[in-house]
Amino acid sequence: MPVGGGSVTVLVSGQIDPFSLAVDNANVYWTEYNGYTGGISSVPIAGGSVALFALT
């Protein structure tokens, strides 16, 4: 949702168990862990494909 208010935009869904959210000028980053595997992913703020940076 824009800082000034407005419509909510879903950028990604169906993630394992997202936590540790971070945002910069271009992307949203998060970590996820399901008890066995985890990773660090990102998606552009404007929407688009999820990029996986690391998988454990």
PDBQT receptor file of N, H, CA, C and O in Angstrom, charges set to zero:
ATOM      1  N   MET A   1       0.850  -1.159   0.000  1.00  0.00    +0.000 N 
ATOM      2  CA  MET A   1       0.000   0.000   0.000  1.00  0.00    +0.000 C 
ATOM      3  C   MET A   1       0.896   1.223   0.000  1.00  0.00    +0.000 C 
ATOM      4  O   MET A   1       1.860   1.283   0.763  1.00  0.00    +0.000 OA
ATOM      5  N   PRO A   2       0.597   2.192  -0.838  1.00  0.00    +0.000 N 
ATOM      6  CA  PRO A   2       1.374   3.431  -0.836  1.00  0.00    +0.000 C 
ATOM      7  C   PRO A   2       1.345   4.113   0.537  1.00  0.00    +0.000 C 
ATOM      8  O   PRO A   2       0.364   4.007   1.272  1.00  0.00    +0.000 OA
ATOM      9  N   VAL A   3       2.426   4.810   0.868  1.00  0.00    +0.000 N 
ATOM     10  H   VAL A   3       3.223   4.897   0.271  1.00  0.00    +0.000 HD
ATOM     11  CA  VAL A   3       2.515   5.504   2.152  1.00  0.00    +0.000 C 
ATOM     12  C   VAL A   3       1.346   6.463   2.341  1.00  0.00    +0.000 C 
ATOM     13  O   VAL A   3       0.826   6.587   3.450  1.00  0.00    +0.000 OA
ATOM     14  N   GLY A   4       0.930   7.133   1.293  1.00  0.00    +0.000 N 
ATOM     15  H   GLY A   4       1.352   7.033   0.392  1.00  0.00    +0.000 HD
ATOM     16  CA  GLY A   4      -0.174   8.081   1.370  1.00  0.00    +0.000 C 
ATOM     17  C   GLY A   4      -1.549   7.443   1.357  1.00  0.00    +0.000 C 
ATOM     18  O   GLY A   4      -2.556   8.152   1.342  1.00  0.00    +0.000 OA
ATOM     19  N   GLY A   5      -1.614   6.116   1.363  1.00  0.00    +0.000 N 
ATOM     20  H   GLY A   5      -0.797   5.540   1.375  1.00  0.00    +0.000 HD
ATOM     21  CA  GLY A   5      -2.888   5.413   1.319  1.00  0.00    +0.000 C 
ATOM     22  C   GLY A   5      -3.215   4.961  -0.088  1.00  0.00    +0.000 C 
ATOM     23  O   GLY A   5      -2.536   5.344  -1.041  1.00  0.00    +0.000 OA
ATOM     24  N   GLY A   6      -4.238   4.156  -0.224  1.00  0.00    +0.000 N 
ATOM     25  H   GLY A   6      -4.789   3.844   0.550  1.00  0.00    +0.000 HD
ATOM     26  CA  GLY A   6      -4.637   3.659  -1.535  1.00  0.00    +0.000 C 
ATOM     27  C   GLY A   6      -4.870   2.168  -1.511  1.00  0.00    +0.000 C 
ATOM     28  O   GLY A   6      -5.093   1.576  -0.455  1.00  0.00    +0.000 OA
ATOM     29  N   SER A   7      -4.817   1.574  -2.667  1.00  0.00    +0.000 N 
ATOM     30  H   SER A   7      -4.636   2.055  -3.525  1.00  0.00    +0.000 HD
ATOM     31  CA  SER A   7      -5.104   0.148  -2.819  1.00  0.00    +0.000 C 
ATOM     32  C   SER A   7      -3.915  -0.719  -2.410  1.00  0.00    +0.000 C 
ATOM     33  O   SER A   7      -2.759  -0.344  -2.608  1.00  0.00    +0.000 OA
ATOM     34  N   VAL A   8      -4.215  -1.874  -1.841  1.00  0.00    +0.000 N 
ATOM     35  H   VAL A   8      -5.154  -2.179  -1.681  1.00  0.00    +0.000 HD
ATOM     36  CA  VAL A   8      -3.200  -2.865  -1.495  1.00  0.00    +0.000 C 
ATOM     37  C   VAL A   8      -2.826  -3.631  -2.754  1.00  0.00    +0.000 C 
ATOM     38  O   VAL A   8      -3.702  -4.005  -3.535  1.00  0.00    +0.000 OA
ATOM     39  N   THR A   9      -1.534  -3.867  -2.960  1.00  0.00    +0.000 N 
ATOM     40  H   THR A   9      -0.823  -3.563  -2.326  1.00  0.00    +0.000 HD
ATOM     41  CA  THR A   9      -1.043  -4.650  -4.087  1.00  0.00    +0.000 C 
ATOM     42  C   THR A   9      -0.363  -5.898  -3.559  1.00  0.00    +0.000 C 
ATOM     43  O   THR A   9       0.597  -5.797  -2.795  1.00  0.00    +0.000 OA
ATOM     44  N   VAL A  10      -0.837  -7.072  -3.947  1.00  0.00    +0.000 N 
ATOM     45  H   VAL A  10      -1.617  -7.155  -4.567  1.00  0.00    +0.000 HD
ATOM     46  CA  VAL A  10      -0.211  -8.339  -3.554  1.00  0.00    +0.000 C 
ATOM     47  C   VAL A  10       0.976  -8.569  -4.482  1.00  0.00    +0.000 C 
ATOM     48  O   VAL A  10       0.814  -8.659  -5.699  1.00  0.00    +0.000 OA
ATOM     49  N   LEU A  11       2.161  -8.664  -3.904  1.00  0.00    +0.000 N 
ATOM     50  H   LEU A  11       2.293  -8.591  -2.915  1.00  0.00    +0.000 HD
ATOM     51  CA  LEU A  11       3.369  -8.870  -4.696  1.00  0.00    +0.000 C 
ATOM     52  C   LEU A  11       3.723 -10.336  -4.845  1.00  0.00    +0.000 C 
ATOM     53  O   LEU A  11       4.276 -10.739  -5.868  1.00  0.00    +0.000 OA
ATOM     54  N   VAL A  12       3.409 -11.142  -3.834  1.00  0.00    +0.000 N 
ATOM     55  H   VAL A  12       2.960 -10.815  -3.003  1.00  0.00    +0.000 HD
ATOM     56  CA  VAL A  12       3.744 -12.565  -3.863  1.00  0.00    +0.000 C 
ATOM     57  C   VAL A  12       2.838 -13.289  -2.868  1.00  0.00    +0.000 C 
ATOM     58  O   VAL A  12       2.420 -12.706  -1.867  1.00  0.00    +0.000 OA
ATOM     59  N   SER A  13       2.538 -14.546  -3.141  1.00  0.00    +0.000 N 
ATOM     60  H   SER A  13       2.877 -15.019  -3.954  1.00  0.00    +0.000 HD
ATOM     61  CA  SER A  13       1.737 -15.355  -2.210  1.00  0.00    +0.000 C 
ATOM     62  C   SER A  13       2.253 -16.782  -2.226  1.00  0.00    +0.000 C 
ATOM     63  O   SER A  13       3.026 -17.163  -3.105  1.00  0.00    +0.000 OA
ATOM     64  N   GLY A  14       1.824 -17.562  -1.256  1.00  0.00    +0.000 N 
ATOM     65  H   GLY A  14       1.196 -17.252  -0.542  1.00  0.00    +0.000 HD
ATOM     66  CA  GLY A  14       2.188 -18.977  -1.198  1.00  0.00    +0.000 C 
ATOM     67  C   GLY A  14       3.591 -19.260  -0.722  1.00  0.00    +0.000 C 
ATOM     68  O   GLY A  14       4.137 -20.320  -1.027  1.00  0.00    +0.000 OA
ATOM     69  N   GLN A  15       4.193 -18.349   0.014  1.00  0.00    +0.000 N 
ATOM     70  H   GLN A  15       3.750 -17.488   0.261  1.00  0.00    +0.000 HD
ATOM     71  CA  GLN A  15       5.535 -18.582   0.532  1.00  0.00    +0.000 C 
ATOM     72  C   GLN A  15       5.474 -19.534   1.722  1.00  0.00    +0.000 C 
ATOM     73  O   GLN A  15       4.435 -19.652   2.371  1.00  0.00    +0.000 OA
ATOM     74  N   ILE A  16       6.586 -20.215   2.011  1.00  0.00    +0.000 N 
ATOM     75  H   ILE A  16       7.431 -20.119   1.483  1.00  0.00    +0.000 HD
ATOM     76  CA  ILE A  16       6.638 -21.233   3.061  1.00  0.00    +0.000 C 
ATOM     77  C   ILE A  16       6.234 -20.652   4.410  1.00  0.00    +0.000 C 
ATOM     78  O   ILE A  16       5.196 -21.030   4.952  1.00  0.00    +0.000 OA
ATOM     79  N   ASP A  17       7.010 -19.768   4.947  1.00  0.00    +0.000 N 
ATOM     80  H   ASP A  17       7.853 -19.462   4.506  1.00  0.00    +0.000 HD
ATOM     81  CA  ASP A  17       6.756 -19.140   6.246  1.00  0.00    +0.000 C 
ATOM     82  C   ASP A  17       7.586 -17.865   6.297  1.00  0.00    +0.000 C 
ATOM     83  O   ASP A  17       8.620 -17.830   6.964  1.00  0.00    +0.000 OA
ATOM     84  N   PRO A  18       7.149 -16.810   5.598  1.00  0.00    +0.000 N 
ATOM     85  CA  PRO A  18       7.982 -15.612   5.485  1.00  0.00    +0.000 C 
ATOM     86  C   PRO A  18       8.139 -14.860   6.804  1.00  0.00    +0.000 C 
ATOM     87  O   PRO A  18       7.204 -14.766   7.599  1.00  0.00    +0.000 OA
ATOM     88  N   PHE A  19       9.334 -14.328   7.016  1.00  0.00    +0.000 N 
ATOM     89  H   PHE A  19      10.094 -14.404   6.370  1.00  0.00    +0.000 HD
ATOM     90  CA  PHE A  19       9.625 -13.453   8.151  1.00  0.00    +0.000 C 
ATOM     91  C   PHE A  19      10.847 -12.624   7.794  1.00  0.00    +0.000 C 
ATOM     92  O   PHE A  19      11.401 -12.785   6.707  1.00  0.00    +0.000 OA
ATOM     93  N   SER A  20      11.269 -11.758   8.667  1.00  0.00    +0.000 N 
ATOM     94  H   SER A  20      10.818 -11.627   9.550  1.00  0.00    +0.000 HD
ATOM     95  CA  SER A  20      12.426 -10.881   8.450  1.00  0.00    +0.000 C 
ATOM     96  C   SER A  20      12.309 -10.104   7.144  1.00  0.00    +0.000 C 
ATOM     97  O   SER A  20      13.076 -10.331   6.208  1.00  0.00    +0.000 OA
ATOM     98  N   LEU A  21      11.364  -9.206   7.087  1.00  0.00    +0.000 N 
ATOM     99  H   LEU A  21      10.741  -9.022   7.848  1.00  0.00    +0.000 HD
ATOM    100  CA  LEU A  21      11.072  -8.400   5.913  1.00  0.00    +0.000 C 
ATOM    101  C   LEU A  21      11.969  -7.165   5.864  1.00  0.00    +0.000 C 
ATOM    102  O   LEU A  21      12.218  -6.530   6.889  1.00  0.00    +0.000 OA
ATOM    103  N   ALA A  22      12.454  -6.826   4.664  1.00  0.00    +0.000 N 
ATOM    104  H   ALA A  22      12.252  -7.341   3.831  1.00  0.00    +0.000 HD
ATOM    105  CA  ALA A  22      13.231  -5.605   4.445  1.00  0.00    +0.000 C 
ATOM    106  C   ALA A  22      12.820  -5.018   3.100  1.00  0.00    +0.000 C 
ATOM    107  O   ALA A  22      12.427  -5.745   2.188  1.00  0.00    +0.000 OA
ATOM    108  N   VAL A  23      12.917  -3.691   2.988  1.00  0.00    +0.000 N 
ATOM    109  H   VAL A  23      13.236  -3.101   3.730  1.00  0.00    +0.000 HD
ATOM    110  CA  VAL A  23      12.519  -2.999   1.763  1.00  0.00    +0.000 C 
ATOM    111  C   VAL A  23      13.572  -1.945   1.422  1.00  0.00    +0.000 C 
ATOM    112  O   VAL A  23      14.080  -1.251   2.303  1.00  0.00    +0.000 OA
ATOM    113  N   ASP A  24      13.892  -1.834   0.129  1.00  0.00    +0.000 N 
ATOM    114  H   ASP A  24      13.479  -2.397  -0.587  1.00  0.00    +0.000 HD
ATOM    115  CA  ASP A  24      14.720  -0.714  -0.318  1.00  0.00    +0.000 C 
ATOM    116  C   ASP A  24      13.950   0.034  -1.405  1.00  0.00    +0.000 C 
ATOM    117  O   ASP A  24      12.744  -0.171  -1.543  1.00  0.00    +0.000 OA
ATOM    118  N   ASN A  25      14.606   0.886  -2.172  1.00  0.00    +0.000 N 
ATOM    119  H   ASN A  25      15.586   1.052  -2.060  1.00  0.00    +0.000 HD
ATOM    120  CA  ASN A  25      13.911   1.691  -3.185  1.00  0.00    +0.000 C 
ATOM    121  C   ASN A  25      13.342   0.870  -4.329  1.00  0.00    +0.000 C 
ATOM    122  O   ASN A  25      12.461   1.353  -5.041  1.00  0.00    +0.000 OA
ATOM    123  N   ALA A  26      13.812  -0.352  -4.531  1.00  0.00    +0.000 N 
ATOM    124  H   ALA A  26      14.528  -0.744  -3.953  1.00  0.00    +0.000 HD
ATOM    125  CA  ALA A  26      13.404  -1.135  -5.692  1.00  0.00    +0.000 C 
ATOM    126  C   ALA A  26      12.754  -2.475  -5.363  1.00  0.00    +0.000 C 
ATOM    127  O   ALA A  26      11.954  -2.971  -6.156  1.00  0.00    +0.000 OA
ATOM    128  N   ASN A  27      13.077  -3.082  -4.203  1.00  0.00    +0.000 N 
ATOM    129  H   ASN A  27      13.727  -2.679  -3.558  1.00  0.00    +0.000 HD
ATOM    130  CA  ASN A  27      12.659  -4.450  -3.923  1.00  0.00    +0.000 C 
ATOM    131  C   ASN A  27      12.162  -4.653  -2.498  1.00  0.00    +0.000 C 
ATOM    132  O   ASN A  27      12.448  -3.863  -1.598  1.00  0.00    +0.000 OA
ATOM    133  N   VAL A  28      11.414  -5.729  -2.321  1.00  0.00    +0.000 N 
ATOM    134  H   VAL A  28      11.182  -6.371  -3.052  1.00  0.00    +0.000 HD
ATOM    135  CA  VAL A  28      11.031  -6.235  -1.006  1.00  0.00    +0.000 C 
ATOM    136  C   VAL A  28      11.791  -7.546  -0.827  1.00  0.00    +0.000 C 
ATOM    137  O   VAL A  28      11.777  -8.396  -1.717  1.00  0.00    +0.000 OA
ATOM    138  N   TYR A  29      12.453  -7.716   0.316  1.00  0.00    +0.000 N 
ATOM    139  H   TYR A  29      12.465  -7.026   1.039  1.00  0.00    +0.000 HD
ATOM    140  CA  TYR A  29      13.249  -8.908   0.609  1.00  0.00    +0.000 C 
ATOM    141  C   TYR A  29      12.652  -9.602   1.834  1.00  0.00    +0.000 C 
ATOM    142  O   TYR A  29      12.113  -8.940   2.720  1.00  0.00    +0.000 OA
ATOM    143  N   TRP A  30      12.746 -10.922   1.887  1.00  0.00    +0.000 N 
ATOM    144  H   TRP A  30      13.184 -11.461   1.167  1.00  0.00    +0.000 HD
ATOM    145  CA  TRP A  30      12.280 -11.662   3.052  1.00  0.00    +0.000 C 
ATOM    146  C   TRP A  30      13.037 -12.974   3.167  1.00  0.00    +0.000 C 
ATOM    147  O   TRP A  30      13.598 -13.485   2.198  1.00  0.00    +0.000 OA
ATOM    148  N   THR A  31      13.035 -13.495   4.369  1.00  0.00    +0.000 N 
ATOM    149  H   THR A  31      12.580 -13.080   5.157  1.00  0.00    +0.000 HD
ATOM    150  CA  THR A  31      13.573 -14.830   4.606  1.00  0.00    +0.000 C 
ATOM    151  C   THR A  31      12.400 -15.742   4.899  1.00  0.00    +0.000 C 
ATOM    152  O   THR A  31      11.339 -15.294   5.334  1.00  0.00    +0.000 OA
ATOM    153  N   GLU A  32      12.603 -17.030   4.655  1.00  0.00    +0.000 N 
ATOM    154  H   GLU A  32      13.465 -17.395   4.301  1.00  0.00    +0.000 HD
ATOM    155  CA  GLU A  32      11.570 -18.006   4.980  1.00  0.00    +0.000 C 
ATOM    156  C   GLU A  32      12.229 -19.302   5.435  1.00  0.00    +0.000 C 
ATOM    157  O   GLU A  32      13.340 -19.634   5.021  1.00  0.00    +0.000 OA
ATOM    158  N   TYR A  33      11.520 -20.024   6.295  1.00  0.00    +0.000 N 
ATOM    159  H   TYR A  33      10.618 -19.754   6.632  1.00  0.00    +0.000 HD
ATOM    160  CA  TYR A  33      12.046 -21.268   6.857  1.00  0.00    +0.000 C 
ATOM    161  C   TYR A  33      10.881 -22.137   7.266  1.00  0.00    +0.000 C 
ATOM    162  O   TYR A  33       9.958 -21.662   7.927  1.00  0.00    +0.000 OA
ATOM    163  N   ASN A  34      10.904 -23.405   6.885  1.00  0.00    +0.000 N 
ATOM    164  H   ASN A  34      11.654 -23.791   6.347  1.00  0.00    +0.000 HD
ATOM    165  CA  ASN A  34       9.807 -24.309   7.228  1.00  0.00    +0.000 C 
ATOM    166  C   ASN A  34      10.223 -25.411   8.201  1.00  0.00    +0.000 C 
ATOM    167  O   ASN A  34       9.500 -26.394   8.358  1.00  0.00    +0.000 OA
ATOM    168  N   GLY A  35      11.367 -25.263   8.852  1.00  0.00    +0.000 N 
ATOM    169  H   GLY A  35      11.954 -24.464   8.725  1.00  0.00    +0.000 HD
ATOM    170  CA  GLY A  35      11.853 -26.276   9.780  1.00  0.00    +0.000 C 
ATOM    171  C   GLY A  35      12.880 -27.200   9.158  1.00  0.00    +0.000 C 
ATOM    172  O   GLY A  35      13.622 -27.874   9.874  1.00  0.00    +0.000 OA
ATOM    173  N   TYR A  36      12.935 -27.242   7.835  1.00  0.00    +0.000 N 
ATOM    174  H   TYR A  36      12.333 -26.694   7.253  1.00  0.00    +0.000 HD
ATOM    175  CA  TYR A  36      13.879 -28.097   7.121  1.00  0.00    +0.000 C 
ATOM    176  C   TYR A  36      14.731 -27.311   6.128  1.00  0.00    +0.000 C 
ATOM    177  O   TYR A  36      15.941 -27.520   6.036  1.00  0.00    +0.000 OA
ATOM    178  N   THR A  37      14.100 -26.418   5.395  1.00  0.00    +0.000 N 
ATOM    179  H   THR A  37      13.117 -26.248   5.470  1.00  0.00    +0.000 HD
ATOM    180  CA  THR A  37      14.813 -25.597   4.420  1.00  0.00    +0.000 C 
ATOM    181  C   THR A  37      14.400 -24.149   4.577  1.00  0.00    +0.000 C 
ATOM    182  O   THR A  37      13.370 -23.845   5.179  1.00  0.00    +0.000 OA
ATOM    183  N   GLY A  38      15.203 -23.268   4.037  1.00  0.00    +0.000 N 
ATOM    184  H   GLY A  38      16.039 -23.515   3.548  1.00  0.00    +0.000 HD
ATOM    185  CA  GLY A  38      14.888 -21.849   4.090  1.00  0.00    +0.000 C 
ATOM    186  C   GLY A  38      15.597 -21.128   2.972  1.00  0.00    +0.000 C 
ATOM    187  O   GLY A  38      16.369 -21.719   2.217  1.00  0.00    +0.000 OA
ATOM    188  N   GLY A  39      15.325 -19.838   2.875  1.00  0.00    +0.000 N 
ATOM    189  H   GLY A  39      14.698 -19.358   3.489  1.00  0.00    +0.000 HD
ATOM    190  CA  GLY A  39      15.961 -19.073   1.819  1.00  0.00    +0.000 C 
ATOM    191  C   GLY A  39      15.765 -17.586   1.999  1.00  0.00    +0.000 C 
ATOM    192  O   GLY A  39      15.060 -17.131   2.901  1.00  0.00    +0.000 OA
ATOM    193  N   ILE A  40      16.409 -16.837   1.115  1.00  0.00    +0.000 N 
ATOM    194  H   ILE A  40      16.981 -17.206   0.383  1.00  0.00    +0.000 HD
ATOM    195  CA  ILE A  40      16.256 -15.388   1.050  1.00  0.00    +0.000 C 
ATOM    196  C   ILE A  40      15.754 -15.068  -0.349  1.00  0.00    +0.000 C 
ATOM    197  O   ILE A  40      16.368 -15.466  -1.338  1.00  0.00    +0.000 OA
ATOM    198  N   SER A  41      14.649 -14.356  -0.434  1.00  0.00    +0.000 N 
ATOM    199  H   SER A  41      14.150 -14.032   0.370  1.00  0.00    +0.000 HD
ATOM    200  CA  SER A  41      14.029 -14.038  -1.713  1.00  0.00    +0.000 C 
ATOM    201  C   SER A  41      13.736 -12.554  -1.811  1.00  0.00    +0.000 C 
ATOM    202  O   SER A  41      13.772 -11.832  -0.815  1.00  0.00    +0.000 OA
ATOM    203  N   SER A  42      13.445 -12.105  -3.037  1.00  0.00    +0.000 N 
ATOM    204  H   SER A  42      13.416 -12.692  -3.846  1.00  0.00    +0.000 HD
ATOM    205  CA  SER A  42      13.044 -10.715  -3.244  1.00  0.00    +0.000 C 
ATOM    206  C   SER A  42      12.050 -10.648  -4.397  1.00  0.00    +0.000 C 
ATOM    207  O   SER A  42      11.941 -11.572  -5.204  1.00  0.00    +0.000 OA
ATOM    208  N   VAL A  43      11.330  -9.535  -4.452  1.00  0.00    +0.000 N 
ATOM    209  H   VAL A  43      11.418  -8.785  -3.797  1.00  0.00    +0.000 HD
ATOM    210  CA  VAL A  43      10.422  -9.235  -5.554  1.00  0.00    +0.000 C 
ATOM    211  C   VAL A  43      10.460  -7.722  -5.749  1.00  0.00    +0.000 C 
ATOM    212  O   VAL A  43      10.539  -6.977  -4.773  1.00  0.00    +0.000 OA
ATOM    213  N   PRO A  44      10.404  -7.257  -7.007  1.00  0.00    +0.000 N 
ATOM    214  CA  PRO A  44      10.381  -5.807  -7.231  1.00  0.00    +0.000 C 
ATOM    215  C   PRO A  44       9.139  -5.156  -6.607  1.00  0.00    +0.000 C 
ATOM    216  O   PRO A  44       8.058  -5.745  -6.619  1.00  0.00    +0.000 OA
ATOM    217  N   ILE A  45       9.290  -3.966  -6.072  1.00  0.00    +0.000 N 
ATOM    218  H   ILE A  45      10.169  -3.488  -6.062  1.00  0.00    +0.000 HD
ATOM    219  CA  ILE A  45       8.173  -3.233  -5.487  1.00  0.00    +0.000 C 
ATOM    220  C   ILE A  45       7.071  -3.023  -6.517  1.00  0.00    +0.000 C 
ATOM    221  O   ILE A  45       5.892  -3.014  -6.166  1.00  0.00    +0.000 OA
ATOM    222  N   ALA A  46       7.437  -2.856  -7.769  1.00  0.00    +0.000 N 
ATOM    223  H   ALA A  46       8.396  -2.863  -8.054  1.00  0.00    +0.000 HD
ATOM    224  CA  ALA A  46       6.454  -2.649  -8.829  1.00  0.00    +0.000 C 
ATOM    225  C   ALA A  46       5.768  -3.937  -9.261  1.00  0.00    +0.000 C 
ATOM    226  O   ALA A  46       4.861  -3.911 -10.092  1.00  0.00    +0.000 OA
ATOM    227  N   GLY A  47       6.206  -5.081  -8.689  1.00  0.00    +0.000 N 
ATOM    228  H   GLY A  47       6.944  -5.101  -8.014  1.00  0.00    +0.000 HD
ATOM    229  CA  GLY A  47       5.671  -6.384  -9.080  1.00  0.00    +0.000 C 
ATOM    230  C   GLY A  47       6.579  -7.073 -10.062  1.00  0.00    +0.000 C 
ATOM    231  O   GLY A  47       7.411  -6.433 -10.706  1.00  0.00    +0.000 OA
ATOM    232  N   GLY A  48       6.424  -8.374 -10.182  1.00  0.00    +0.000 N 
ATOM    233  H   GLY A  48       5.748  -8.894  -9.660  1.00  0.00    +0.000 HD
ATOM    234  CA  GLY A  48       7.265  -9.140 -11.087  1.00  0.00    +0.000 C 
ATOM    235  C   GLY A  48       7.594 -10.492 -10.505  1.00  0.00    +0.000 C 
ATOM    236  O   GLY A  48       6.897 -10.985  -9.618  1.00  0.00    +0.000 OA
ATOM    237  N   SER A  49       8.644 -11.084 -11.000  1.00  0.00    +0.000 N 
ATOM    238  H   SER A  49       9.210 -10.684 -11.720  1.00  0.00    +0.000 HD
ATOM    239  CA  SER A  49       9.046 -12.418 -10.586  1.00  0.00    +0.000 C 
ATOM    240  C   SER A  49       9.824 -12.404  -9.286  1.00  0.00    +0.000 C 
ATOM    241  O   SER A  49      10.561 -11.461  -9.000  1.00  0.00    +0.000 OA
ATOM    242  N   VAL A  50       9.654 -13.466  -8.495  1.00  0.00    +0.000 N 
ATOM    243  H   VAL A  50       9.056 -14.232  -8.728  1.00  0.00    +0.000 HD
ATOM    244  CA  VAL A  50      10.407 -13.655  -7.263  1.00  0.00    +0.000 C 
ATOM    245  C   VAL A  50      11.798 -14.158  -7.631  1.00  0.00    +0.000 C 
ATOM    246  O   VAL A  50      11.943 -15.060  -8.457  1.00  0.00    +0.000 OA
ATOM    247  N   ALA A  51      12.821 -13.567  -7.011  1.00  0.00    +0.000 N 
ATOM    248  H   ALA A  51      12.704 -12.835  -6.340  1.00  0.00    +0.000 HD
ATOM    249  CA  ALA A  51      14.207 -14.013  -7.184  1.00  0.00    +0.000 C 
ATOM    250  C   ALA A  51      14.654 -14.676  -5.896  1.00  0.00    +0.000 C 
ATOM    251  O   ALA A  51      14.501 -14.094  -4.822  1.00  0.00    +0.000 OA
ATOM    252  N   LEU A  52      15.204 -15.878  -5.976  1.00  0.00    +0.000 N 
ATOM    253  H   LEU A  52      15.328 -16.351  -6.848  1.00  0.00    +0.000 HD
ATOM    254  CA  LEU A  52      15.720 -16.598  -4.818  1.00  0.00    +0.000 C 
ATOM    255  C   LEU A  52      17.226 -16.379  -4.773  1.00  0.00    +0.000 C 
ATOM    256  O   LEU A  52      17.936 -16.736  -5.713  1.00  0.00    +0.000 OA
ATOM    257  N   PHE A  53      17.722 -15.787  -3.672  1.00  0.00    +0.000 N 
ATOM    258  H   PHE A  53      17.145 -15.497  -2.908  1.00  0.00    +0.000 HD
ATOM    259  CA  PHE A  53      19.143 -15.492  -3.532  1.00  0.00    +0.000 C 
ATOM    260  C   PHE A  53      19.926 -16.623  -2.881  1.00  0.00    +0.000 C 
ATOM    261  O   PHE A  53      21.069 -16.891  -3.252  1.00  0.00    +0.000 OA
ATOM    262  N   ALA A  54      19.308 -17.281  -1.915  1.00  0.00    +0.000 N 
ATOM    263  H   ALA A  54      18.380 -17.064  -1.614  1.00  0.00    +0.000 HD
ATOM    264  CA  ALA A  54      20.013 -18.337  -1.186  1.00  0.00    +0.000 C 
ATOM    265  C   ALA A  54      19.002 -19.359  -0.716  1.00  0.00    +0.000 C 
ATOM    266  O   ALA A  54      17.861 -19.024  -0.398  1.00  0.00    +0.000 OA
ATOM    267  N   LEU A  55      19.431 -20.612  -0.676  1.00  0.00    +0.000 N 
ATOM    268  H   LEU A  55      20.358 -20.884  -0.934  1.00  0.00    +0.000 HD
ATOM    269  CA  LEU A  55      18.590 -21.706  -0.206  1.00  0.00    +0.000 C 
ATOM    270  C   LEU A  55      19.434 -22.571   0.707  1.00  0.00    +0.000 C 
ATOM    271  O   LEU A  55      20.565 -22.926   0.378  1.00  0.00    +0.000 OA
ATOM    272  N   THR A  56      18.871 -22.905   1.857  1.00  0.00    +0.000 N 
ATOM    273  H   THR A  56      17.952 -22.617   2.125  1.00  0.00    +0.000 HD
ATOM    274  CA  THR A  56      19.618 -23.745   2.797  1.00  0.00    +0.000 C 
ATOM    275  C   THR A  56      18.985 -25.102   2.910  1.00  0.00    +0.000 C 
ATOM    276  O   THR A  56      19.474 -25.950   3.656  1.00  0.00    +0.000 OA
TER     277      THR A  56
